[in-house]
Amino acid sequence: MIKAEQFLKPAWVRRQIELALPLLPPGTAAALQLGEVRLVEIGAAGHGLVEGAPGLLAYPLTLEGERVGELLLSPPAGNAAAAETCGGLLAHALQGMLETEHGRRSVARESLESYREMALLQRAVTDLNHSLKPAAVVAALLKEFDGRKNVADYGAVFLSGADGGYDQELSFGADATEVFARIKGSRLFAEKTASETGDILNDLSSSPLWSGEEPDLQALLWLPLASHGERLGLLVLASRRAEGFSAADLKRAQTLSSVAATALRNAQLYAAEQKMFQSFVRVIATAIDAKSPYTAGHCRRVPEIALMIAERAHQADSAPFADFVLDEDQRNAMEIAAMLHDCGKVVTPEWVVDKATKLDSIANRLDLVAMRFEVLRRDALIARYRALAGGEAEASANAAYQERLRQLDDDFAFLEKCNLGGEFVSSEHIARIESIARQLWSDADGERHPLLSENEVYNLSVQRGTLNPEERKIIEDHVVHTISMLSQISFPRSLRNVTEYAAGHHEHMDGRGYPRGLKREQLSIPARIMAIADIFEALTAPDRPYRKPGKLSWAIAVMHRMKLDNHIDGDLFDLFLSEKIYLAYAQTHLAANQIDEVDVAPYLAGQVR
C-alpha cells in the first residue's frame, strides 16, 4: 500500500486550496484526505466533509492504479455545479503533484538502491580479490549470500575435480554438507552441471528430474564458475521459500560469480605456481643432500627445527620476542631459506664435503701411508736376516727386529689417531709427525723417499677437525655460492628475505662468522634462528663422517659454550631450551640412545660456565 500522505506537505496543499477558494462558490469547505490522514481541512466549521454527506464532491487521487486519497469539496447548497469545474482543476493539480513526487521518490529510491548495490558489489569484489587462496575466494563468495535476507537458506560451491567431477568445497546452512550431498546425487544436478549457463528453478517439485532428494527445498539457483573458457566449478543456492528466487537474485549472483571465477582462477594459478616452486626447492634440497651420504636429510631437518623455534618466538608475549610476528609469508620464506641454505654446496667438491679424516682426498691416502709402513716392516725383516747372516746373535737380532716393529706400529697408530681429527693436535704432536715423516722408505726402483710427503704432514698437523685451511675456505665458500645463486632468483615480494635468512647460518653474534662478518644487530631473528637450527642438526645428525651421533646433553653443552662465546644468539638459545624444542625434535628424529637426560635449569640460570 502506497503511503501518499508522505508525498505532499500540508502547508503547500493549504496554499493551493487557498488560491483556489476565490474561484469556488463563497462558503465552500475543502479537505484533502490521503489514506487514513486528513492532511488539510479549510472552510467554515460544521461543514460535512465526510463521505456520504449531502452535496459532497469527492475527487479520487490514484497512484499506480491504486486509490490513495481524495479531494473533498462541500459547497453551499445549490452551488455544486459551480464548484465542480474548479474542483476538478484543483484535483488535477494535486494529482499531478502526487505523481511527480511519487516519481521523484521512486527514482531516488532506485538510485539509492542502485548505489547500495554498487557499494555491496564493490565491497564484494574487494573481498573476492583480497586473498590468493582458493578456499578464501570460495568463502568470500558464499559470504555474499549467507545471512542475506530472503535470498537463500543454503549455498555451496563445488570445484572441478581431477576426475572431471565436482567436489563440494564449502557450504552454508543447517546440515548443508549433507543437504548438498543429496542434491549432488540427483539427476537434476547431473544435468545442470553440464549446462553452460546458469538459471533459476522455482517450484522445484514440478521438475521431472527432481525426485524429492531434499523435500523441504522449493527452489534452486545455479551458476557455473568459468574464466577464460575454463570451467572451475559451480555455485548452487537453495531456498525453502515458496516464492523462490527472483531475476534480481540471479543477476546479482551472476555478477558475483563472474568476479569470483576470475579471482578463483588467479588464486588457483598462484597456488599452482607456489606448488611448482616448492617442488623445485625440494628438488634442489634433495640434490644437495644426495650429493653426500653424510649430509642426507640435513636440508629437510633444518627447516623443521627453524620453524619450531620461530613458532615459539611468535607465540611469546614478552621481551625479547614480543614484537616478532611469524605470518604466513614469513613462515614460507623461512622454510624455503632453510631448505636452500646449503644450496651452494652443489659446487663444493665431494671429497671436501665428505672428508672424514685428514688424509681423505679423492682417494684415502692413509692406505698409501700404511703401504709404506709395510715396506719398512719388510726392510726390518731384511735387516734381521742380514744381521743373522753377519753372525749377530739370534736373540739380539730378534730383539732389534721386534723393537723396530713396535716402533713402526706405535708410529702408525699415532698417525691413525691424528688422522681422525677428533682430538686437538698440540705442537708436541706436530713435532712427532715431522719426525716420523723424516724416516725414509725405498720404492720398487730403489729410490729413497720421506715416509710422509709435505702435503701429508701439512694435513695431519691440522690442529682441529679434518680440514686444512684451504679446504675450510672451500667449505666456507658454499655460503658465498648460496648468496650468489639465490640472488639470481627473482623472488616475489613475500619471499624477498629468503637470501638474507639463508645466508646467515654461519654468522656469529660477535661478527667473527662468515662470509660477511655480520654482528647480531645486523642479522634478522630468522637469520639467527637459522644458525641455531643448522648447528643443532649437525651436532645430533646420525650420519656425519667425522664423529659418532651426539647425545642431547653433549649437543646442548656444546651450544651453551657457543652462546657464552657469543657465537649464537643467547635469547634464542634460551628459548630453545625453555620451550624444550630440542626434546620435541629429538623424540621425532633421534635414536633412542641419543636422547639422554638434560637438566636445562642451570643453563637458563647462568650457572654453567
C-alpha positions in Angstrom: 0.0 0.0 0.0 1.3 3.4 -1.1 1.5 5.9 1.8 0.7 9.0 -0.2 0.5 11.3 2.9 4.3 11.3 2.9 4.4 12.9 -0.6 2.7 16.3 0.0 3.4 18.9 2.6 0.3 20.2 4.4 1.5 23.9 4.1 1.8 23.5 0.3 -1.6 21.9 -0.1 -3.2 24.5 2.1 -1.7 27.2 0.0 -3.1 25.6 -3.3 -6.6 25.3 -1.8 -6.5 28.8 -0.5 -5.5 30.0 -4.0 -8.5 28.1 -5.5 -11.1 29.2 -2.9 -11.8 32.6 -4.6 -12.8 30.6 -7.7 -15.3 28.5 -5.7 -18.7 29.5 -4.5 -18.4 31.5 -1.3 -18.6 29.4 1.8 -17.2 26.2 0.2 -15.2 24.0 2.5 -12.4 21.8 1.3 -10.2 19.0 2.6 -7.5 16.6 1.3 -7.7 13.0 2.6 -4.7 10.8 1.9 -5.0 7.3 3.3 -6.1 7.5 6.9 -4.7 11.0 7.3 -6.8 14.2 6.9 -3.9 16.3 5.6 -5.6 19.6 5.2 -9.1 21.0 6.1 -10.3 24.5 5.1 -13.7 26.1 5.5 -16.5 27.1 7.9 -16.8 24.9 10.9 -19.7 22.4 10.8 -19.4 21.5 7.1 -20.0 17.9 6.5 -16.6 16.9 4.9 -17.3 13.2 5.4 -18.1 10.5 2.9 -21.8 10.4 2.1 -22.6 13.9 3.4 -25.3 15.8 1.3 -23.8 17.7 -1.7 -20.2 16.5 -1.0 -18.0 16.4 -4.1 -15.2 13.8 -4.0 -12.3 13.6 -6.5 -10.3 10.4 -6.2 -6.5 10.6 -6.3 -4.6 7.5 -7.5 -1.0 6.2 -7.9 -0.1 3.2 -10.0 -3.8 2.3 -10.3 -4.3 2.3 -6.5 -6.6 4.9 -4.9 -4.6 6.7 -2.3 -6.9 9.5 -1.3 -9.4 12.1 -2.4 -10.1 15.8 -2.6 -13.3 16.7 -0.8 -15.4 19.9 -1.5 -18.6 20.9 0.3 -20.1 23.9 -1.5 -23.2 25.7 -0.2 -26.5 24.1 -1.2 -27.4 24.7 -4.8 -23.8 25.6 -5.8 -22.5 22.1 -6.6 -22.3 22.7 -10.4 -20.4 25.9 -10.0 -17.8 24.2 -7.7 -17.5 21.1 -9.8 -15.4 22.6 -12.6 -12.9 24.4 -10.3 -12.8 21.3 -8.0 -11.8 19.2 -11.0 -8.9 21.6 -11.8 -7.7 21.6 -8.2 -7.8 17.8 -8.1 -5.9 17.6 -11.3 -3.2 19.8 -9.9 -3.0 17.8 -6.7 -2.9 14.5 -8.8 -0.1 15.9 -10.9 1.9 16.9 -7.8 1.3 13.5 -6.2 2.6 11.7 -9.3 5.6 14.0 -9.6 6.6 13.5 -6.0 5.9 9.8 -6.2 8.1 9.5 -9.4 10.8 11.6 -7.8 10.9 9.5 -4.7 10.8 6.3 -6.8 13.8 7.5 -8.8 15.6 8.5 -5.6 14.8 5.1 -4.0 16.0 3.2 -7.1 19.1 5.4 -7.2 19.8 4.7 -3.5 19.2 1.0 -4.0 21.5 1.0 -7.0 24.1 2.9 -5.0 23.8 0.4 -2.2 24.0 -2.5 -4.6 27.1 -0.9 -6.2 28.6 -0.4 -2.8 27.9 -4.0 -1.9 29.3 -5.2 -5.2 32.4 -3.1 -4.7 33.0 -4.5 -1.3 32.3 -8.0 -2.6 34.8 -7.5 -5.4 37.4 -6.3 -2.9 36.7 -9.3 -0.6 36.8 -11.8 -3.5 40.2 -10.4 -4.7 41.6 -9.9 -1.2 43.2 -13.4 -1.0 45.2 -15.6 -3.3 43.9 -18.7 -1.6 41.2 -20.6 -3.5 39.4 -21.5 -0.2 39.3 -17.9 0.8 37.8 -16.9 -2.5 35.1 -19.5 -2.2 34.4 -18.4 1.4 34.1 -14.8 0.3 31.6 -15.7 -2.5 29.4 -17.7 -0.2 29.5 -14.9 2.4 27.7 -12.7 0.0 24.6 -15.0 0.2 24.9 -16.4 3.7 22.6 -14.4 6.0 21.3 -12.2 3.3 17.6 -11.7 4.0 15.1 -13.5 1.8 17.8 -14.9 -0.6 19.0 -18.4 0.2 18.8 -20.9 3.0 21.6 -23.0 1.7 24.6 -22.3 -0.5 27.6 -24.3 -1.7 30.5 -24.1 -4.2 31.6 -27.2 -6.0 35.0 -27.2 -7.6 36.0 -29.2 -10.6 38.0 -32.3 -9.6 40.8 -34.0 -11.4 38.4 -36.8 -12.5 36.1 -34.3 -14.2 33.5 -34.4 -11.5 32.7 -31.9 -8.8 33.7 -31.8 -5.2 31.9 -29.8 -2.5 34.4 -27.2 -1.3 32.4 -25.1 1.1 28.8 -24.6 2.1 26.4 -22.7 4.5 23.1 -23.6 6.0 21.9 -26.1 8.6 23.4 -29.5 7.8 24.5 -28.0 4.5 27.1 -30.7 3.7 24.5 -33.5 3.9 21.9 -31.4 2.1 24.2 -30.7 -0.9 25.4 -34.3 -0.9 21.8 -35.4 -1.5 21.4 -32.6 -4.2 24.6 -33.8 -5.9 23.2 -37.3 -6.1 20.1 -36.1 -8.1 19.6 -36.3 -11.8 18.9 -32.6 -11.8 22.4 -31.8 -10.5 23.9 -34.0 -13.2 22.1 -32.1 -15.9 22.8 -28.7 -14.6 26.5 -29.3 -14.2 26.6 -29.9 -17.9 24.9 -26.6 -18.6 27.0 -23.7 -19.9 24.7 -21.1 -18.4 23.1 -20.6 -15.0 19.4 -20.4 -14.3 16.7 -20.5 -11.6 14.3 -23.4 -11.0 11.4 -22.3 -8.8 8.7 -24.8 -7.9 11.3 -27.5 -7.7 8.9 -30.3 -7.1 7.5 -29.8 -10.6 10.8 -30.8 -12.3 10.8 -34.4 -13.7 14.5 -34.6 -12.8 13.8 -33.9 -9.2 12.8 -36.9 -7.0 12.5 -35.0 -3.8 16.0 -35.7 -2.6 15.6 -32.9 -0.2 11.8 -32.5 0.4 11.9 -29.0 2.1 13.6 -27.3 -0.8 11.4 -25.2 -3.1 13.9 -23.6 -5.4 17.4 -23.8 -6.8 19.7 -21.3 -8.4 22.9 -22.5 -10.0 25.7 -20.7 -11.9 28.9 -22.1 -13.5 32.1 -20.6 -12.3 34.1 -20.2 -15.5 37.0 -18.0 -16.5 39.0 -17.9 -19.8 37.0 -20.7 -21.2 37.8 -23.0 -18.2 35.1 -24.5 -16.0 36.3 -24.0 -12.5 33.2 -25.0 -10.5 29.6 -24.4 -9.7 27.7 -22.1 -7.3 24.4 -23.6 -6.1 21.9 -21.8 -3.9 18.8 -23.4 -2.4 15.7 -21.9 -0.8 12.9 -23.3 1.3 10.7 -20.3 0.4 7.7 -20.8 -1.9 8.5 -17.6 -3.9 12.0 -18.9 -4.6 14.5 -16.7 -6.4 13.9 -13.6 -8.5 15.5 -12.3 -11.6 17.3 -9.7 -9.5 18.7 -12.5 -7.3 20.0 -14.2 -10.5 21.5 -11.0 -11.9 23.3 -10.3 -8.6 24.6 -13.9 -8.4 25.8 -13.7 -12.0 27.8 -10.6 -11.3 29.4 -12.0 -8.1 30.1 -15.4 -9.8 31.8 -13.7 -12.7 34.1 -11.8 -10.4 34.6 -14.8 -8.1 35.5 -17.0 -11.1 38.3 -14.6 -12.2 39.6 -14.4 -8.6 39.4 -18.1 -8.2 41.4 -18.7 -11.4 44.0 -16.3 -10.3 44.2 -18.0 -6.9 44.5 -21.4 -8.4 47.2 -20.3 -10.8 49.1 -18.7 -7.9 48.7 -21.9 -5.8 49.9 -24.0 -8.7 52.9 -21.7 -9.2 53.6 -21.9 -5.5 53.4 -25.7 -5.5 55.7 -25.9 -8.5 58.2 -23.5 -6.8 58.1 -25.5 -3.6 58.7 -28.7 -5.6 61.6 -27.1 -7.3 63.1 -26.1 -3.9 62.6 -29.6 -2.6 64.4 -31.0 -5.7 67.4 -28.7 -5.0 67.4 -29.6 -1.3 67.2 -33.3 -2.2 70.1 -32.9 -4.7 72.2 -31.2 -2.0 71.5 -34.0 0.4 72.1 -36.7 -2.2 75.5 -35.1 -3.1 76.9 -36.6 0.1 75.7 -39.7 2.1 76.9 -38.0 5.2 74.5 -35.0 5.0 71.5 -36.8 3.7 68.4 -35.3 5.2 70.1 -32.2 6.6 68.2 -29.8 4.3 64.9 -31.4 5.3 65.6 -31.4 9.0 66.9 -27.9 9.4 63.6 -26.3 8.2 61.7 -28.3 10.8 63.9 -27.1 13.7 63.9 -23.5 12.4 60.1 -23.3 12.2 59.7 -24.9 15.6 61.9 -22.1 17.1 60.1 -19.4 15.0 56.7 -20.6 16.1 57.6 -20.4 19.8 59.1 -16.9 19.3 55.9 -15.8 17.6 53.8 -17.1 20.5 56.0 -15.2 23.1 54.1 -12.3 24.6 57.1 -10.7 26.4 60.5 -9.4 25.6 62.7 -10.0 23.6 60.3 -11.6 21.1 57.0 -9.8 21.9 57.3 -7.9 18.6 58.3 -10.9 16.5 55.5 -11.9 14.1 55.6 -15.1 12.0 52.9 -14.5 9.4 52.3 -16.9 6.5 54.6 -15.1 4.1 57.5 -15.1 6.6 56.9 -18.7 7.5 57.1 -19.6 3.8 60.2 -17.5 3.4 61.9 -19.2 6.4 61.0 -22.7 5.2 62.4 -22.0 1.7 65.5 -20.4 3.1 66.1 -23.3 5.4 65.8 -25.8 2.6 68.2 -23.8 0.4 70.6 -22.6 3.0 73.3 -25.1 1.7 72.5 -24.9 -2.0 76.0 -23.5 -2.6 77.3 -26.9 -1.8 76.3 -28.2 -5.2 79.6 -26.6 -6.4 81.7 -27.8 -3.4 83.9 -30.9 -4.3 82.5 -34.1 -2.8 85.9 -35.1 -1.3 85.9 -31.9 0.7 82.3 -32.2 1.9 82.8 -35.9 2.8 86.3 -35.5 4.2 86.0 -37.9 7.2 89.8 -37.9 8.0 92.7 -35.6 7.4 94.2 -37.7 4.7 91.0 -38.2 2.8 91.0 -36.8 -0.6 89.8 -38.2 -3.9 91.4 -41.4 -2.5 92.2 -42.3 1.1 95.9 -41.5 1.4 96.2 -43.3 4.7 96.2 -46.5 2.8 99.3 -45.3 0.9 101.0 -44.4 4.2 100.1 -47.9 5.5 101.7 -49.4 2.4 104.9 -47.5 3.2 104.9 -48.8 6.7 104.6 -52.3 5.3 107.7 -51.6 3.2 109.5 -50.5 6.4 108.4 -53.7 8.1 109.8 -55.6 5.2 113.1 -53.7 5.5 113.2 -54.5 9.2 112.8 -58.2 8.4 115.5 -58.0 5.8 117.8 -56.2 8.3 117.2 -59.1 10.8 118.2 -61.7 8.2 121.3 -59.7 7.3 122.2 -59.4 10.9 121.9 -63.2 11.4 123.9 -63.8 8.2 126.6 -61.5 9.5 127.0 -63.6 12.7 124.9 -61.5 15.1 123.3 -63.5 17.9 119.8 -64.5 17.1 118.4 -63.1 20.4 120.0 -59.7 19.7 118.8 -59.7 16.0 115.2 -60.7 17.1 115.1 -58.1 19.8 116.2 -55.4 17.4 113.6 -56.6 14.9 110.8 -56.7 17.4 111.7 -53.2 18.7 111.6 -51.8 15.2 108.2 -53.4 14.6 106.9 -52.0 17.9 108.2 -48.5 16.9 106.5 -48.7 13.5 103.2 -50.0 14.9 103.3 -47.2 17.5 104.1 -44.5 14.9 101.3 -45.8 12.6 98.8 -45.9 15.4 99.7 -42.3 16.3 99.2 -41.2 12.7 95.9 -43.1 12.6 94.7 -41.2 15.7 95.9 -37.9 14.4 94.2 -38.6 11.1 90.8 -38.9 12.7 90.7 -35.3 13.8 88.8 -36.0 16.9 91.4 -34.5 19.3 93.5 -31.4 19.4 96.9 -31.7 17.8 99.5 -30.0 20.0 102.9 -28.7 19.0 104.5 -31.8 20.5 102.2 -33.9 18.3 103.3 -31.9 15.2 107.0 -32.4 16.1 106.4 -36.1 16.3 104.6 -36.1 12.9 107.5 -34.3 11.4 110.0 -36.8 13.0 108.1 -39.7 11.6 108.0 -38.1 8.2 111.8 -37.9 8.0 112.1 -41.6 8.0 112.9 -43.0 4.6 111.5 -45.8 2.6 112.5 -47.3 -0.8 110.3 -47.8 -3.8 110.5 -50.6 -6.3 113.3 -48.8 -8.2 115.3 -48.4 -5.0 114.7 -44.7 -4.8 114.5 -43.3 -1.3 111.6 -41.1 -0.2 110.4 -39.5 3.1 107.8 -41.6 4.8 105.3 -38.7 4.7 105.0 -36.1 1.9 104.9 -32.4 2.8 101.2 -32.3 2.0 100.5 -35.3 4.2 102.4 -33.7 7.1 100.5 -30.4 6.4 97.1 -32.2 6.7 98.0 -34.4 9.7 99.2 -31.3 11.5 95.7 -29.7 11.3 95.0 -28.9 15.0 91.2 -29.2 15.0 88.9 -31.2 12.7 89.9 -32.8 9.5 90.0 -29.8 7.1 93.1 -27.8 6.4 92.8 -24.0 6.0 92.4 -24.2 2.2 89.7 -26.9 2.4 87.9 -25.0 5.2 87.9 -22.0 2.9 86.3 -24.1 0.2 83.6 -25.3 2.6 83.0 -21.7 3.9 82.7 -20.5 0.3 79.5 -22.6 0.0 77.7 -19.7 1.7 79.1 -17.3 -0.9 77.8 -19.6 -3.6 74.5 -19.8 -1.8 74.2 -16.0 -1.8 75.2 -15.8 -5.5 72.7 -18.4 -6.5 69.8 -17.1 -4.5 70.5 -13.5 -5.6 69.8 -14.6 -9.2 66.3 -15.8 -8.4 63.5 -13.2 -8.9 61.7 -13.9 -5.6 58.3 -12.3 -5.2 57.9 -9.6 -2.6 56.6 -12.1 0.0 59.9 -14.0 -0.3 62.3 -11.1 -0.7 64.1 -12.0 2.6 65.0 -15.6 1.6 68.6 -14.8 0.7 69.2 -12.9 3.9 67.7 -15.7 6.0 69.7 -18.4 4.2 73.0 -16.6 4.2 73.2 -16.0 8.0 73.6 -19.5 9.3 77.4 -19.2 9.7 77.5 -15.7 11.0 78.4 -15.1 14.7 76.8 -12.6 17.1 80.2 -11.0 17.7 80.9 -10.5 14.0 83.6 -13.3 13.7 81.5 -15.5 11.5 81.4 -15.8 7.7 81.0 -14.9 4.9 80.2 -11.3 5.7 81.2 -11.0 9.3 77.9 -9.6 10.4 77.0 -8.9 14.1 73.9 -9.7 16.0 72.2 -6.4 15.3 72.8 -6.7 11.6 71.0 -10.1 11.5 67.3 -10.6 11.5 65.7 -13.0 14.0 65.0 -15.6 11.3 68.7 -15.5 10.2 69.8 -16.0 13.8 67.3 -18.9 14.2 68.8 -20.5 11.1 72.2 -20.7 12.7 70.9 -22.5 15.8 68.8 -24.9 13.7 71.8 -25.7 11.5 74.2 -26.2 14.4 71.8 -28.4 16.4 71.0 -30.6 13.4 74.7 -31.0 12.7 75.6 -31.9 16.3 72.9 -34.6 16.5 72.9 -35.9 13.0 73.5 -39.7 12.8 75.4 -39.6 9.6 78.4 -37.3 10.0 81.7 -38.9 8.9 84.0 -37.3 11.4 82.2 -38.4 14.7 79.6 -40.6 16.2 76.0 -39.2 16.6 76.0 -36.8 19.5 73.8 -37.2 22.6 71.4 -34.5 23.6 73.3 -33.5 26.7 76.5 -33.2 24.7 74.9 -31.1 21.9 73.3 -28.7 24.5 76.6 -28.3 26.3 78.4 -27.5 23.1 75.8 -25.0 22.1 75.9 -23.4 25.5 79.6 -22.8 25.1 78.8 -21.2 21.7 76.3 -18.9 23.5 78.9 -17.9 26.0 81.4 -17.3 23.2 78.8 -15.0 21.5 78.7 -17.4 18.6 74.9 -17.9 18.6 72.0 -15.8 19.9 71.7 -16.2 23.6 68.0 -15.3 23.8 67.0 -17.7 21.1 69.1 -20.5 22.6 67.4 -19.9 26.0 64.0 -20.1 24.2 65.2 -23.3 22.5 65.9 -24.7 26.0 62.9 -23.3 28.0 60.4 -24.4 25.4 62.1 -27.9 25.1 62.2 -27.6 21.4 65.4 -29.7 21.4 63.4 -32.6 23.1 60.4 -32.3 20.7 62.7 -32.6 17.7 64.7 -35.4 19.4 61.7 -37.5 20.0 60.9 -37.5 16.3 64.3 -37.6 14.7 67.0 -39.0 17.1 67.8 -42.6 18.0 66.8 -43.7 21.5 70.4 -43.9 22.6 70.9 -40.3 21.8 68.1 -39.0 24.0 69.6 -38.7 27.4 68.5 -36.6 30.4 69.2 -32.9 30.1 68.8 -30.5 33.0 68.4 -27.2 31.3 67.8 -25.2 34.6 71.5 -24.5 35.3 72.0 -23.3 31.7 68.9 -21.0 31.9 70.0 -19.7 35.3 73.5 -18.9 34.1 75.1 -21.3 36.5 77.2 -23.1 33.8 80.3 -21.5 32.6 
